[in-house]
């Protein structure tokens, strides 16, 4: 008899054992930055694309900042809410969020 896997059980098991990620309390409510291991494929590809841009040589500092913000948005459960938050924060605060998420979500070094 063939083995059957249940989509919902697989998803639950993957999220149960994953890192916790990072939650940011914002003016319009919380935003959760999900751990890399539980991101759906489309968001995971975006996160790695933007991390690659951060690491690339010949990329301007402004483009690296945009890539950092875009990686965070890709990992967020409430993308529009995070975009508004990031637009209102100074760079130092956005860097703190990015570094905190990379540590909490077990993201490979950028």
Buried (B, 14 or more C-beta within 10 A) or exposed (E): EEEEEEEEEEEEEEEEEBBEBBEBEBEEEEBBBBBBBBBEEEBBEBBBEBBEBBEEEEBEEEEBBBBBBBBBBBBBBBEEBBBBBBEEBEEEEBEEBBBBBBEBBBBEEB
